[in-house]
Amino acid sequence: MHMKKFLLFILSFFLLGIQSVYAEEETYEGPEISAPTAILIDENTGTVLLSKNSKDHYDPAGLSKLMAVYLSGESIKSGKQITMSSETFAMYDHSAGVIWIQEGETLTVEDTEYAAMLANANDTTAMIAQEMGGQEQLLNRMNQQAETWELADTEFMNIYGYSQEGQYTSARDIAFLVRKALKNQRFKQTFEASSYIIKPTNLQVNQRILAAGCEMIRSGADHYDLATGCKVGYTKEGGFVLAVNARRGNTSLIAVVLGEESEKACYRDARTLLEYGFDHYRTVTITVEDIGEETVEVYDGRKHTHNVIFSAENDFTALLPVSITEDMLKYEISVLGRDSSNPELIQAELIFTVNGTEVTRAEMNKRIETYQNTIISEESNLRYYFDLFSIGVCVVFFVFLAGKSLRPPQ
């Protein structure tokens, strides 16, 4: 396992003493919220900080478009021009959730993504599907990606988020969908945008100004200064849903609530979860420079044959309870097989402890350098200096003789 990922997951798991990504559901012991299902995770490590019925199945509503926009960012080249076809124009419900794209109108793929994310636009979501081979193809890709990401409590039946029998998701799955999707830079920019302008098109002389549907990232009574990205959704059958990420310092959290009775309740509960996380946990970064390198010299008898250099490949991030201060977290490099004459048999581990108790260890990167010179033993050293002394005596003696032979007779 890659050392960085290993440390991110294992170190946080041991230090926090809380459930891991795939742990069984525990009794909810967090702050009071009205949401029937909710979750709070650390974006960097994926550690679950709070969970309330987070595997229960609920209607995803507009959060379905998170997956559609992610796949667009992964599959369609930036700047691609997409023209609304007559087939696509007939594909979606025109009565709601549209920004009135006309048949034959051309947008960039970024236009379609921002409209789907900020305005929950079904017409531009249909255009994304058109570019990816059609509605069924995009739907299949959405479910395939959910399976790849091990989102076991998610099944998409349409690409828009319409309520439909057999379509469901969970707060846990949405949180990890957002976490993984944020690694795509185009998705991240779209998810974290508070507004966007679609420039005039071939069929529209005026620009379209889109504001984020989520009030946590735009001005208003429910604005939250720490929120960096957000999406809300609603269906009559499933209620209100919300996914939001927020950052304080270098700690970034993701909160998801589903099945809420009002949009206001979404904002209130998400803010409550995020504030709890920021008040109880913090992120500590241990840099490559902090860890440094460890060099082991390898000998074959008295001959210095190799240098084995151990180092960390990446900076490491650990999520710590606020009760654990940085001076309580220690790390050291432990070398195994240091005295071996075979450099391949020498290994090193990075060991982390809290108050003297080991919490995790990870194998370090290793590179082997061949050493060209040899060490001079103590006996060889004495012989070397004796030889120099003898040569010096001989030189002095010959200089003395030469000087005597050249002296004029008296």
PAKOL-244285 format. One line per 2 residues: for each residue x, y, z of C-alpha. Coordinates in steps of 0.1 Angstrom, whole numbers, plus 5000, padded with zeros to 4 digits. Example, Ala and Ser with C-alpha at 12.3 -4.5 7.8 and 13.67 -1.06 7.14 Angstrom:
5123:4955:5078 | 5137:4989:5071
//
This chain:
5000:5000:5000 | 5012:5035:4991
5028:5049:5023 | 5010:5082:5022
4976:5066:5019 | 4985:5041:5045
4994:5068:5070 | 4964:5089:5062
4940:5061:5069 | 4957:5042:5097
4972:5071:5117 | 4938:5089:5119
4920:5057:5127 | 4942:5049:5157
4946:5085:5170 | 4909:5093:5168
4896:5060:5180 | 4865:5064:5158
4850:5044:5130 | 4869:5039:5097
4855:5043:5063 | 4839:5009:5062
4833:5003:5099 | 4799:4991:5111
4774:5018:5120 | 4777:5031:5156
4752:5049:5178 | 4750:5086:5169
4766:5106:5197 | 4770:5140:5180
4753:5173:5183 | 4715:5174:5179
4703:5176:5143 | 4669:5170:5127
4682:5151:5096 | 4672:5114:5097
4705:5105:5081 | 4737:5125:5081
4775:5121:5080 | 4806:5142:5086
4840:5130:5072 | 4875:5144:5069
4882:5152:5033 | 4919:5145:5035
4918:5111:5052 | 4883:5099:5046
4879:5093:5083 | 4843:5093:5095
4839:5117:5124 | 4801:5116:5129
4775:5092:5114 | 4738:5091:5119
4720:5063:5100 | 4744:5071:5072
4739:5039:5053 | 4701:5043:5051
4686:5046:5016 | 4671:5080:5006
4662:5098:4974 | 4694:5115:4960
4673:5142:4942 | 4696:5168:4925
4727:5152:4941 | 4726:5127:4913
4741:5154:4891 | 4773:5153:4912
4781:5121:4895 | 4770:5133:4860
4792:5164:4863 | 4822:5144:4876
4820:5120:4846 | 4817:5150:4822
4849:5164:4837 | 4867:5131:4833
4854:5123:4798 | 4848:5154:4778
4876:5177:4766 | 4876:5212:4782
4862:5238:4758 | 4842:5213:4738
4812:5228:4720 | 4779:5210:4724
4748:5218:4704 | 4714:5208:4717
4700:5182:4693 | 4663:5177:4686
4666:5142:4702 | 4681:5156:4733
4656:5185:4735 | 4628:5159:4737
4646:5139:4764 | 4639:5158:4796
4610:5174:4815 | 4607:5211:4804
4584:5222:4831 | 4610:5227:4858
4648:5226:4865 | 4659:5242:4832
4677:5273:4821 | 4658:5273:4787
4684:5261:4763 | 4669:5261:4728
4671:5234:4702 | 4701:5240:4681
4718:5262:4707 | 4755:5257:4714
4773:5259:4748 | 4807:5249:4760
4809:5217:4781 | 4819:5240:4811
4787:5259:4806 | 4766:5227:4808
4785:5216:4839 | 4781:5248:4858
4744:5250:4849 | 4738:5214:4861
4757:5221:4893 | 4746:5256:4903
4711:5257:4887 | 4703:5220:4888
4696:5223:4851 | 4681:5192:4835
4685:5206:4800 | 4723:5210:4802
4726:5176:4820 | 4709:5162:4789
4735:5179:4767 | 4762:5162:4788
4746:5129:4782 | 4743:5137:4745
4781:5142:4743 | 4787:5110:4762
4766:5088:4738 | 4731:5093:4752
4711:5091:4784 | 4714:5054:4788
4752:5055:4783 | 4756:5082:4809
4733:5064:4834 | 4753:5032:4829
4786:5051:4835 | 4772:5067:4867
4763:5032:4881 | 4796:5018:4870
4815:5046:4887 | 4795:5041:4919
4805:5004:4918 | 4841:5013:4912
4841:5036:4942 | 4824:5009:4963
4793:5030:4968 | 4772:5000:4978
4742:5020:4988 | 4736:5039:4956
4716:5030:4925 | 4708:5056:4898
4677:5051:4877 | 4679:5084:4858
4705:5111:4853 | 4685:5140:4866
4675:5131:4901 | 4638:5126:4894
4622:5104:4921 | 4619:5069:4907
4613:5035:4922 | 4646:5017:4926
4667:5049:4928 | 4685:5056:4961
4717:5066:4978 | 4730:5071:5013
4746:5100:5031 | 4778:5079:5034
4779:5073:4997 | 4774:5109:4987
4801:5121:5011 | 4826:5097:4996
4814:5105:4961 | 4822:5142:4968
4855:5134:4983 | 4867:5113:4953
4852:5137:4927 | 4870:5167:4942
4902:5152:4930 | 4891:5162:4895
4900:5198:4891 | 4872:5207:4868
4846:5192:4891 | 4862:5210:4921
4860:5244:4904 | 4823:5237:4895
4813:5224:4929 | 4830:5253:4947
4816:5281:4924 | 4791:5306:4939
4782:5320:4905 | 4789:5316:4868
4781:5335:4836 | 4772:5318:4804
4781:5342:4776 | 4758:5350:4747
4754:5320:4723 | 4744:5315:4687
4707:5317:4698 | 4708:5338:4729
4719:5375:4727 | 4720:5380:4765
4744:5364:4790 | 4729:5340:4815
4740:5347:4851 | 4738:5316:4873
4739:5318:4911 | 4746:5287:4933
4714:5271:4946 | 4731:5265:4979
4729:5295:5002 | 4759:5284:5023
4783:5296:4995 | 4764:5328:4984
4754:5359:5003 | 4724:5356:5025
4711:5346:5059 | 4724:5311:5056
4759:5320:5043 | 4787:5301:5060
4821:5317:5058 | 4840:5284:5060
4820:5266:5033 | 4839:5262:5000
4815:5242:4979 | 4779:5230:4982
4749:5215:4963 | 4713:5212:4974
4684:5192:4959 | 4648:5184:4965
4620:5160:4955 | 4585:5159:4969
4590:5122:4977 | 4624:5124:4993
4627:5159:5008 | 4657:5182:5009
4693:5170:5005 | 4726:5188:5008
4763:5181:5004 | 4789:5207:5015
4826:5209:5021 | 4842:5235:5043
4877:5245:5054 | 4893:5259:5085
4931:5263:5083 | 4943:5231:5067
4914:5210:5079 | 4888:5203:5053
4855:5185:5061 | 4825:5172:5041
4790:5171:5055 | 4759:5154:5040
4723:5155:5052 | 4694:5137:5034
4656:5136:5039 | 4653:5170:5055
4619:5187:5058 | 4632:5221:5046
4661:5237:5029 | 4666:5258:5061
4670:5226:5081 | 4697:5214:5057
4718:5245:5062 | 4713:5244:5100
4723:5208:5104 | 4752:5209:5080
4766:5239:5098 | 4761:5222:5132
4781:5191:5119 | 4809:5212:5104
4813:5234:5135 | 4814:5202:5157
4842:5188:5135 | 4863:5220:5135
4859:5224:5172 | 4870:5188:5180
4896:5180:5154 | 4925:5196:5136
4949:5186:5109 | 4987:5182:5114
5010:5180:5085 | 5044:5163:5088
5066:5173:5059 | 5093:5154:5041
5118:5180:5054 | 5107:5173:5090
5113:5136:5085 | 5146:5139:5067
5167:5111:5054 | 5186:5082:5070
5218:5069:5053 | 5231:5034:5062
5267:5026:5051 | 5271:4990:5039
5304:4971:5044 | 5318:4939:5030
5345:4933:5056 | 5365:4965:5057
5353:4976:5023 | 5326:5003:5020
5304:4990:4992 | 5271:5008:4993
5250:5036:5008 | 5213:5029:5015
5193:5061:5018 | 5158:5060:5033
5133:5089:5028 | 5097:5098:5028
5080:5103:4994 | 5053:5128:5005
5042:5151:5033 | 5019:5133:5056
4986:5145:5070 | 4971:5133:5103
4937:5143:5117 | 4940:5147:5155
4916:5154:5183 | 4923:5188:5198
4932:5171:5230 | 4964:5157:5213
4990:5185:5209 | 5017:5183:5183
5044:5177:5208 | 5026:5145:5219
5030:5131:5183 | 5065:5118:5177
5080:5099:5148 | 5114:5082:5142
5131:5061:5115 | 5138:5026:5126
5163:5006:5104 | 5160:4969:5102
5191:4948:5092 | 5215:4977:5096
5246:4954:5099 | 5238:4933:5068
5264:4933:5040 | 5235:4929:5015
5218:4963:5009 | 5187:4946:4996
5181:4931:5031 | 5182:4965:5048
5148:4981:5054 | 5135:5011:5073
5101:5020:5088 | 5087:5053:5100
5072:5048:5134 | 5047:5072:5150
5039:5074:5187 | 5016:5094:5209
5028:5099:5244 | 5052:5070:5239
5026:5045:5226 | 5031:5034:5191
5001:5041:5169 | 5013:5031:5134
5043:5024:5113 | 5050:5026:5075
5077:5013:5052 | 5100:5041:5038
5113:5046:5003 | 5147:5032:4997
5174:5039:4971 | 5208:5022:4969
5240:5039:4958 | 5272:5020:4950
5302:5034:4969 | 5333:5036:4948
5360:5042:4974 | 5371:5019:5003
5377:5026:5040 | 5413:5025:5051
5416:5003:5082 | 5435:5015:5113
5464:4991:5105 | 5465:5005:5069
5464:5039:5083 | 5495:5034:5104
5513:5018:5075 | 5504:5047:5053
5518:5073:5077 | 5549:5052:5083
5555:5051:5046 | 5551:5089:5044
5576:5092:5073 | 5602:5069:5056
5599:5088:5023 | 5604:5121:5042
5635:5107:5059 | 5649:5096:5026
5643:5129:5010 | 5660:5148:5039
5689:5123:5037 | 5694:5127:5000
5691:5165:5003 | 5718:5164:5030
5741:5143:5008 | 5735:5165:4978
5742:5195:4998 | 5774:5181:5011
5787:5170:4977 | 5781:5204:4963
5799:5223:4991 | 5832:5238:4977
5864:5223:4991 | 5880:5243:5019
//
